[in-house]
Amino acid sequence: MNRADRPEKIRCDACPVMCYIAEGKIGACDRYANHDGDLVRLDALTVIENTTQKLVPFLKEGGVEDWDGDIVQGARPFVTAVGAGTTYPDYKPAPFIVSQDVEGVDMVTVVTEGIFSYCGVKVKIDTDRHIGHERDVVYVDGEPIGHVMTSEYGSKMLSLGGVEHLTGGSKKEGRVTCDALLKLCNRQAVEMVVGDAEHATTLVVEAGKAPIINGEEERLMRVGCGSASIGMFAKQWLGHADEVVVVDDHITGVLSEHQAGKLLDIPPTGIKIKGRRSTPGRYFQVAAPGTGWGGTDIDDPLTILGPFNPKIAWEGLRMLMVSTTGEQFAYYELDAALQPQMAQMPAALKRSTDIIAENCEPSVCSVLFMGGAGGSLRAGVTENPVRLTRSVKESLTHVSCGGAEAYGWPGGGVTVMLDVMDMPTESFGYVPTPALVAPIEFSMRLRDYELLGGYMEEVQPVDQVGLDAARRVSGEAMGHDPMARANYRWDKGKSE
C-alpha cells in the first residue's frame, strides 16, 4: 500500500479503548503510535542481561563495549514482558513465547503485558508518627484512592487502588486512582492526604525513599516498642539511671517494673504511669496517637506521669525518658517534693540514646504491586486458562513480573504481589479504561507448556526473537532468576 492509499487514522486493538490514531500521533495510553500508517510500540522490549543477578537501572547508550553479537553479552537472556504488548482482545496468543535450553532443560517463557483492572498497591511506611486511624480514607487531588490498614511492627500500612476505586466510583476518581498507582509503581512521588478536616495528615510517598509527613522528612524506623527497647538496652542504663521510661504510642516500657529490670535487681521507684497497665513494665494508651514522642501526641513526656509514690520514691531519683527511635530524650532528677526537674544528662545516658538511634533502620517507603491475572490474560498462554492456574499452583509454572520474583497468593486464581523496586524502571503503563498495564511472565518446561494446551506453533527460540532494539538491564548479585531449577517442583523430587 502506497502512502496515498493509507487510511488517515488507524485503529489500535491493544486495549478496550480501541483508539483511532492519526499519522504521527500517539494513543491515549502513550504506548502506541501511528508511524507512516503502521501501529508501533513506543516502549522498547526489555531483556535482563544476567538472570542470576538483581535488577538495576538500564545501561546507558553505548555502555556495552566490544559487543560480539550475542543478544546478551556473556549471559543467558531472559525476555521480560516490559514493552512486550498485550494479548487484547483476549483470544490472541501472548506477544512473545520464547524457548531456550537452560542447563539441559528445554524451557519456555510466555511473555505479555497484562491489563489489570483488579490491582492496587500495598504501601509500607516506616515511621512511628501517626498518619491516620485504621480505615481512614486516603485522598489524592480530593479523590478517595484507598485507606489506612492495620499497622505493622514499626510501620504504617496503606491499601491503595483496587477495582472499587478504579471503576466503582466517579470517572475522576478512577482516573486519579490510576494515575497515582502508575506513579507509585514507577517509583515516582505522590502527595496524598489521610483523613478529613482537622485530623488530616499530608504524606509524600515514593518507593525507596523516606516518607515526608506534614512537610517533615522522616529519618528513622523504631528499633522496637517501648517494652522491647527496655529489654534490649536495660544493661546500658544500669548504674546510670534509677528509672527509664520508653515512650511509645502502643506499648510504653518502664525499666523498674519490667522483667529486664527485675533480673538486674533494679528496685521499685514509685513511678506512676497514666495509661492502661498490661503486664509488669508495659503500658497501653498512655496518650493519643500523633507525631510527637514515640508516635504519641505529646511534646512533654512528663504529661504521661502521675505523682510518684512518696513511700517508695526518693529525692535525687534519676530518670531518663526516651522515645523508641532515640530522637527525643530528656533527663530528670526528683527534687525534695518528688517533682521531676530537668537536669544535665550524664554522658553515659546520652550514649545510650545514641545507641538506640544507631539501631534504628532508615525510614523507607515500600510499594508492593498486587494484581490478579484474569482469565483473558491467561488465555494468551493457553486456550484452557484454568490449566495455567493449576500449573502455577503445582509449581510447574513460575510467575515473574519484569523478571522480578512475584509472591503468589494461595487460593483460587493467579494473584501476585511484588516489590516495585525489584523491577526494571518504568515497568508500568496504563490504559484510560482506566487500568494499569503491568508485565507478567510465565516460565515452564516446554513439555509442560504443551501439556497445558499452549500455543506451540507460536514458540520461538530466543536467538530468533528480534532483540536488536531491546533495552538491556544490568544486574548485581543476589537477584532472582525465573529459570532457576529451584523454582519448579520437578527439581525438588516431587512426583509429577
C-alpha positions in Angstrom: 0.0 0.0 0.0 1.5 3.3 -1.0 1.3 6.4 1.2 -1.6 7.9 -0.6 -3.7 4.7 -0.1 -3.1 4.5 3.6 -6.0 5.5 5.9 -5.9 8.8 7.7 -6.2 7.1 11.0 -5.5 3.5 12.2 -7.3 1.6 14.9 -5.3 0.2 17.8 -6.6 -3.0 19.3 -4.2 -3.3 22.2 -6.8 -2.4 24.9 -10.6 -2.0 25.2 -10.4 1.7 24.4 -9.7 0.9 20.7 -8.2 4.3 19.8 -8.2 5.7 16.3 -4.7 7.2 16.0 -3.8 9.8 13.3 -0.5 9.8 11.5 2.3 10.9 13.7 0.2 10.8 16.9 0.1 8.5 19.9 -2.8 6.7 21.5 -4.5 7.6 24.8 -2.2 5.2 26.7 1.1 6.9 25.4 2.3 3.4 24.5 1.3 3.0 20.8 1.6 5.4 17.9 0.8 5.7 14.2 4.1 5.8 12.2 3.6 6.1 8.5 0.3 4.1 8.8 1.8 1.4 10.9 0.9 0.7 14.5 4.2 0.8 16.5 5.0 0.3 20.2 6.9 3.2 21.7 8.4 1.3 24.7 11.3 -1.0 23.9 11.1 -4.7 24.8 13.3 -5.3 27.9 15.8 -8.1 28.3 17.6 -9.0 31.5 21.3 -9.4 30.9 22.1 -11.7 33.8 19.2 -13.5 35.4 21.4 -14.6 38.3 21.6 -11.0 39.4 19.3 -8.3 40.8 17.8 -5.7 38.5 19.3 -2.2 38.4 18.6 0.8 36.1 19.1 0.4 32.4 22.5 0.6 30.8 23.2 3.9 29.1 23.6 4.0 25.4 27.0 2.8 24.3 27.6 1.2 27.7 28.2 -2.2 26.3 31.7 -2.2 24.8 33.1 -4.6 22.2 29.8 -6.4 21.7 30.5 -9.7 19.9 27.0 -10.2 18.5 25.5 -12.1 21.4 22.0 -11.0 22.3 23.2 -10.6 25.9 26.9 -10.3 26.4 28.3 -13.2 28.4 24.9 -14.1 30.0 21.7 -16.1 29.4 19.0 -13.7 28.3 15.5 -13.5 29.9 12.9 -11.7 27.8 10.6 -9.8 30.1 7.1 -8.5 29.4 8.2 -4.9 29.8 7.4 -3.4 26.4 6.1 -6.7 25.0 2.5 -5.6 24.4 -0.8 -7.1 25.5 -3.0 -10.0 24.4 -6.2 -7.9 23.9 -8.7 -8.9 22.6 -8.0 -12.0 24.6 -8.0 -14.8 22.1 -4.6 -13.9 20.7 -1.5 -15.8 21.9 0.9 -13.8 24.0 3.2 -11.4 22.1 6.3 -13.5 22.8 6.5 -17.2 23.6 10.3 -17.8 23.9 12.1 -21.1 24.2 15.7 -21.8 25.2 17.9 -24.5 26.7 18.6 -23.9 30.4 21.2 -26.4 31.8 20.0 -29.1 29.5 16.3 -28.5 30.0 14.0 -27.1 27.2 12.3 -24.2 28.8 9.7 -21.7 27.6 8.6 -18.3 28.8 5.3 -16.8 27.8 5.6 -13.0 27.9 2.8 -10.5 28.0 1.7 -7.2 29.4 -1.5 -7.6 31.4 -4.3 -5.0 31.6 -5.1 -5.1 35.3 -8.4 -3.6 36.5 -8.2 -5.7 39.6 -5.0 -4.3 41.0 -3.6 -1.9 43.6 -0.6 -1.3 45.8 0.2 -2.0 49.4 2.4 0.8 50.9 4.6 0.2 53.9 5.7 3.4 55.6 8.5 3.0 58.2 7.6 5.5 60.9 6.4 6.0 64.5 4.4 9.0 63.5 0.6 8.7 63.5 -0.6 9.2 59.9 -4.2 8.2 60.4 -6.5 5.7 62.1 -7.3 2.3 60.7 -9.9 2.7 57.9 -9.2 6.4 57.4 -9.6 7.3 53.8 -6.5 8.3 51.7 -7.1 11.1 49.1 -5.2 12.3 46.1 -6.4 15.5 44.4 -9.5 15.3 46.6 -10.5 11.9 45.4 -10.5 8.7 47.6 -8.0 6.2 46.4 -7.6 3.8 49.3 -7.4 3.6 53.1 -5.2 3.0 56.1 -4.7 -0.6 57.1 -3.7 -2.3 60.4 -0.2 -1.1 61.5 2.7 -3.5 61.4 5.8 -3.5 63.6 7.4 -0.1 63.2 5.4 0.7 60.0 2.1 2.2 58.9 0.3 0.4 56.1 -1.9 1.7 53.2 -4.0 -0.1 50.8 -4.4 1.9 47.6 -6.3 1.3 44.4 -8.4 -1.7 43.6 -11.3 -2.2 41.3 -13.7 -0.3 43.6 -11.7 2.9 43.1 -10.7 2.3 39.5 -14.2 1.6 38.2 -16.7 1.7 41.1 -16.6 5.5 41.8 -16.8 8.6 39.6 -14.9 9.0 36.4 -12.5 11.4 38.1 -11.9 9.0 41.0 -10.9 6.2 38.6 -8.6 8.5 36.6 -6.9 9.9 39.7 -6.5 6.5 41.2 -5.0 5.1 38.1 -2.6 8.0 37.8 -1.5 7.6 41.5 -0.9 3.9 41.1 1.1 4.4 37.9 3.4 6.9 39.6 3.8 4.8 42.7 4.6 1.7 40.7 7.1 3.6 38.5 8.9 4.9 41.7 7.6 8.4 41.4 6.5 10.6 44.3 2.8 11.0 45.1 1.4 13.5 47.6 -1.7 12.3 49.5 -3.9 13.3 52.4 -5.0 10.9 55.1 -8.2 11.6 57.0 -10.6 14.5 56.9 -10.8 18.1 58.3 -8.8 18.8 61.4 -7.5 15.2 61.6 -5.8 15.3 58.1 -2.2 14.3 57.6 -0.2 15.1 54.5 2.1 12.4 53.1 4.5 12.2 50.3 5.2 8.6 49.3 7.9 7.4 46.9 9.2 3.9 46.7 12.7 3.5 48.2 12.7 7.0 49.7 11.9 8.3 53.2 8.3 9.4 53.7 7.5 13.1 54.2 4.9 13.6 56.9 3.3 17.0 57.3 6.3 18.5 55.4 9.0 16.8 57.5 11.1 14.0 56.2 11.1 11.0 58.5 14.6 9.7 59.4 14.3 6.5 61.5 12.2 3.4 61.9 11.7 2.4 65.6 14.1 -0.2 67.0 11.2 -1.8 68.8 8.2 -1.0 71.0 8.8 0.6 74.4 8.9 -2.8 76.1 11.3 -4.3 73.6 13.6 -1.3 74.0 13.7 -1.8 77.7 14.7 -5.4 77.2 17.4 -4.6 74.6 19.1 -1.7 76.4 18.5 -2.3 80.1 22.2 -3.0 80.8 23.1 0.3 79.1 21.2 2.1 81.9 22.3 0.0 84.8 24.1 2.2 87.4 23.4 5.4 85.4 19.6 5.8 85.9 17.2 4.7 88.6 14.2 4.7 86.2 13.8 4.7 82.4 10.6 5.2 80.5 10.5 4.5 76.8 7.5 6.4 75.5 5.5 4.6 72.8 2.0 5.0 71.3 1.5 1.3 71.5 3.5 -0.2 74.4 5.3 2.2 76.8 8.1 0.5 78.8 9.1 1.1 82.4 12.5 -0.2 83.5 11.9 -0.7 87.2 8.7 -2.8 86.7 9.9 -4.6 83.6 11.2 -8.2 83.8 14.6 -7.0 82.5 14.8 -4.5 85.4 13.8 -7.2 87.9 16.6 -9.5 86.6 19.1 -6.6 87.1 17.9 -6.0 90.7 16.6 -2.5 89.9 14.5 -1.5 92.9 10.9 0.0 92.6 10.8 3.7 92.2 7.2 4.6 93.0 6.6 5.8 89.5 3.0 6.1 88.2 2.2 5.9 84.5 -1.1 7.3 83.1 -2.5 4.6 80.9 -3.7 1.0 80.9 -1.3 -1.4 82.6 -0.7 -4.6 80.8 1.9 -6.9 82.2 4.6 -5.6 84.6 6.5 -2.7 83.0 4.2 -2.5 79.9 1.5 0.2 79.5 -1.0 0.8 76.7 -2.7 4.1 75.7 -0.5 6.5 77.7 -1.5 9.2 75.2 -3.4 9.8 72.0 -1.6 8.9 68.7 0.2 11.8 67.0 3.5 13.0 65.6 5.2 13.6 68.9 7.2 11.4 71.2 7.1 7.7 70.2 4.1 8.3 67.9 2.0 10.0 70.6 0.6 13.5 70.5 2.8 14.7 73.4 5.7 17.1 73.3 6.3 17.0 77.1 6.9 13.4 78.3 6.1 14.3 81.8 2.4 14.6 80.9 2.2 10.7 80.9 3.3 10.6 84.6 1.2 10.7 87.7 2.6 11.6 91.1 5.4 9.4 92.5 4.6 7.3 95.5 6.2 9.1 98.5 6.6 5.8 100.4 8.9 4.5 97.7 10.4 7.4 95.7 13.3 9.5 97.0 14.9 12.8 96.4 17.6 12.7 93.7 16.0 9.8 91.9 17.5 9.8 88.4 15.0 9.3 85.5 15.6 9.0 81.7 12.7 9.4 79.3 13.3 8.5 75.7 11.4 7.7 72.5 11.5 4.4 70.5 13.9 6.0 67.9 16.2 7.8 70.4 15.4 11.1 68.7 13.6 12.5 71.7 15.0 12.2 75.2 15.1 14.1 78.5 16.8 13.5 81.9 15.2 14.4 85.2 16.0 14.2 88.9 13.4 14.3 91.6 13.5 17.3 94.0 12.6 17.3 97.7 8.9 17.4 96.7 9.4 14.4 94.4 8.8 16.5 91.4 10.9 15.7 88.3 13.3 18.6 87.4 15.2 18.6 84.1 18.9 18.2 84.7 22.1 17.8 82.7 22.2 14.4 81.2 25.2 12.2 82.1 27.4 11.2 79.1 26.7 7.5 79.6 22.9 8.1 79.2 23.4 10.2 76.1 25.5 7.4 74.7 22.6 5.1 75.3 20.1 7.3 73.4 22.7 7.4 70.5 22.8 3.6 70.6 19.0 3.4 70.3 19.1 5.7 67.3 22.0 3.7 65.8 20.0 0.5 66.0 17.1 2.1 64.1 17.0 1.4 60.4 16.4 4.3 57.9 12.8 5.1 57.3 11.7 4.0 53.9 8.5 3.7 51.8 8.0 0.3 50.2 5.5 -0.1 47.4 4.2 -3.6 46.5 2.2 -4.0 43.4 -0.7 -6.5 43.7 -2.8 -7.8 40.9 -4.9 -10.7 39.7 -4.2 -12.3 36.3 -7.7 -12.7 34.9 -8.9 -15.4 32.5 -8.4 -13.2 29.5 -4.7 -12.7 30.3 -4.3 -16.4 30.9 -6.0 -17.1 27.6 -2.9 -15.6 25.9 -0.9 -18.5 27.4 -3.3 -21.4 26.7 -6.7 -22.0 25.2 -7.7 -23.6 28.5 -6.8 -20.9 31.1 -7.7 -23.0 34.2 -4.8 -25.4 33.3 -2.4 -22.5 33.7 -3.8 -21.7 37.1 -3.3 -25.3 38.2 0.2 -25.4 36.8 1.1 -22.3 38.8 -0.3 -23.8 42.0 1.6 -27.1 41.3 4.9 -25.1 40.9 5.2 -26.4 37.3 4.9 -22.8 36.1 6.8 -19.9 37.7 5.4 -16.4 37.6 7.6 -13.3 37.4 6.9 -9.7 36.7 9.5 -7.8 34.7 11.8 -10.7 35.7 11.3 -10.0 39.4 10.2 -12.5 41.9 6.4 -12.4 42.5 4.7 -13.9 45.6 1.7 -15.9 44.5 -1.2 -15.7 46.9 -2.8 -19.1 47.9 -6.4 -19.9 47.0 -8.0 -19.5 43.6 -6.8 -17.6 40.6 -3.3 -16.2 40.0 -2.9 -13.2 42.3 0.6 -11.9 42.6 2.4 -9.3 44.8 5.9 -7.9 44.4 8.2 -5.0 45.3 8.4 -2.5 42.5 12.0 -1.8 43.5 12.9 -5.2 42.2 11.6 -4.4 38.7 13.2 -2.5 35.8 12.4 1.2 35.9 9.3 2.4 34.1 7.9 -1.2 34.0 4.2 0.0 34.3 1.9 1.7 31.9 -1.9 2.4 31.8 -4.9 2.3 29.6 -7.6 5.0 30.1 -10.4 2.5 30.8 -8.8 3.0 33.5 -6.5 0.2 34.4 -2.8 -0.4 34.9 -0.6 -2.3 32.4 2.0 -4.5 34.1 4.4 -7.1 32.8 3.9 -10.7 33.7 5.9 -13.8 32.5 5.0 -17.5 32.9 8.1 -19.8 32.7 8.0 -23.6 32.5 9.4 -26.6 30.8 8.5 -26.9 27.1 6.8 -30.2 27.6 4.7 -28.8 30.5 3.6 -26.0 28.2 2.5 -28.5 25.6 0.6 -30.5 28.2 -1.4 -27.4 29.4 -2.5 -26.7 25.8 -0.1 -23.9 25.0 0.3 -22.3 21.6 3.1 -24.5 20.4 3.1 -23.1 16.9 3.9 -19.6 18.3 7.1 -20.8 20.2 10.2 -19.0 19.1 13.8 -19.9 20.0 15.3 -16.9 21.9 18.0 -16.4 19.2 15.3 -15.9 16.6 13.5 -13.2 18.5 14.3 -9.7 17.2 16.0 -8.1 20.1 18.3 -5.6 18.3 16.3 -2.6 19.6 15.6 -4.1 23.0 16.6 -2.3 26.2 19.1 -4.3 28.3 19.1 -4.4 32.0 22.2 -4.9 34.0 22.3 -6.7 37.4 24.1 -7.1 40.7 24.4 -10.1 43.0 21.6 -11.8 44.9 18.9 -11.3 42.4 16.1 -13.5 41.0 16.4 -16.0 38.1 12.9 -17.0 36.9 14.5 -20.0 35.1 16.3 -21.4 38.2 15.6 -25.0 38.8 14.7 -24.3 42.4 11.5 -22.5 41.3 10.0 -25.8 40.0 8.7 -28.9 41.7 10.4 -31.2 39.2 13.8 -30.1 40.7 12.6 -31.0 44.2 12.0 -34.7 43.7 8.2 -34.3 43.8 6.1 -36.6 41.7 4.6 -35.1 38.6 
